[in-house]
Amino acid sequence: MNDFGDPPVVPWRTAARETLIADRWLTLHADRCVTADGAEIAPYYVTDYPDWVLIVAMDGDDNLLMIEQYRHARGLVSLELPGGGVDASDADLLTASQRELLEETGCVADEWEVVASLSPNPAIHSNRCHAMLARGTRCIAAPHDEPSERVCRRWMPVVEVVRRAMAGEVQQAVHVAALAIVLGRMNRWSAA
């Protein structure tokens, strides 16, 4: 019991699982779930994605590297952090982050830190999203030419990124969360 006298929350039991889609980008399952009190919830859709990395990349002049990229599901050009999926061939989060930063932006960084691991939507997604801080970021090449990921790179002062995020101009919710956690830990989350 908690302060309100509520009973503890008990995980559901998965009585059956049918895989509806399985490809390199996602796996979609239809589960038949049973609650602790015996109620059946079916179908309950669960999507498996690979883990993601989001990179809060800063240069030596206190600017953040942001990208603009077209996002088809919403039909908009989105201002967001560089990042992407962790590949099975990546040795660890650092390897994935370094690869994604170089591929997507043509940049490298001197110092790396895993700052947070978040669940994008634990109700229906099984993956985690890892917020990485990259310091001493600099561009050494053009971005990798990938038709589905054409980006426009932008160096922006931290205060401008925070202002735009607080104004709703950064639409990716997990990106806003990563920015808030990383910049909050650095005491930089303010739109002075």
PyMOL commands that set and color helices and strands:
alter all, ss='L'
color gray80, all
select helices_A, chain A and resi 93-105+158-166+173-185
alter helices_A, ss='H'
color red, helices_A
select strands_A, chain A and resi 13-22+27-34+40-48+52-57+63-71+76-80+83-85+107-108+111-118+129-135+138-139+151-157
alter strands_A, ss='S'
color yellow, strands_A
deselect
rebuild
show_as cartoon
